[in-house]
Amino acid sequence: MALVRINEKTVIQKVKFFVLGKEKPNWMTRISVLVGFFISLYFLIWQGFIFLVILFVNQFEDPELIKSTFSRIGGQYNFNIRYAAYDWTAVDVIFYHALGSIILISISIVGLIIIYRRKNLGYITYLSGNVLTALFTIIFLGAKYTSEQISIVDKIILIVITLYFFAGMFLLKRTKAKAENPIQTQS
């Protein structure tokens, strides 16, 4: 009598396999992607908090205090004047910025997944997500807001990790060329 082998995977295992694939990349890529993921997660959590606070502001004990705080920040950086044509309040501007940032940071995370699978498209996706997140903040909220309200540490972290993966993009091309054509690289 033969035993039937059941090869059912849980949903988590299927998602893990879909994201990570069959082959593990080298240890440097794994560490880099992990660090990049935690940095992106850090930025995503902050924007997620802002998004959720504004979305559920009326559920808090004193919603007017929260709205007035956001309005004060918006007034300081002229959000009401800049977006008067759209009839947006400062709360609306900060809400739309948080939503846009969540989308762009999510693009960066997708790029990291593709990098983990050793595809050049991942670097382009990740770098595009990071650069667009920074540009979106500067353009949407203004350079003065960006320079005064975003900490130096956050700026340095974003710049360093973006430059690191930018350099990694060229390193990957070189290592792939060696792996694909080992005869030419020995000379």
ABEGO torsion letter per residue (X at the ends): XBBBBBBBBBAAAAAAAAAAEABBBBAAAAAAAAAAAAAAAAAAAAAAAAAAAAAAAAABABAAAAAAAAAAAAAAAGAAAAAAAAGBBAAAAAAAAAAAAAAAAAAAAAAAAAAAAGBAAAAAAAAAAAAAAAAAAAAAAEAAAAAAABBAAAAAAAAAAAAAAAAAAAAAAAAAAAAABAAAAAX
